[in-house]
Amino acid sequence: TKSIEMLDAIANNDNLENQRAHFVILNENIVPIAMSIENSTNYYIQKCPMANNNKGAVWLSMEEEIRNPYYGDAMLTCGSVID
């Protein structure tokens, strides 16, 4: 599946920018799936407006507090909860 291909591309690539690009695609596929599944687990959809060349990018988090996976320590709290 597309998600497994993206995980492989992230894991098997040493170029950080390439990993980030694949992570954007992975999340674009996973977030809609997560939104459609009803479960008792609380998770947050978060977005960084600067990721993906300032186009913005989303990710799932189990915590409401922002921990930006796109920029890590450089911009750890950049982003907001969108759902």
Secondary structure, DSSP 8 states (H G I E B T S, - for coil): -HHHHHHHHHHT---HHHHHHHHHHHHHHHHHHHHH---S---EEEEETTHHHHT-EEEEESSSS---TTTGGGGTT--EE--
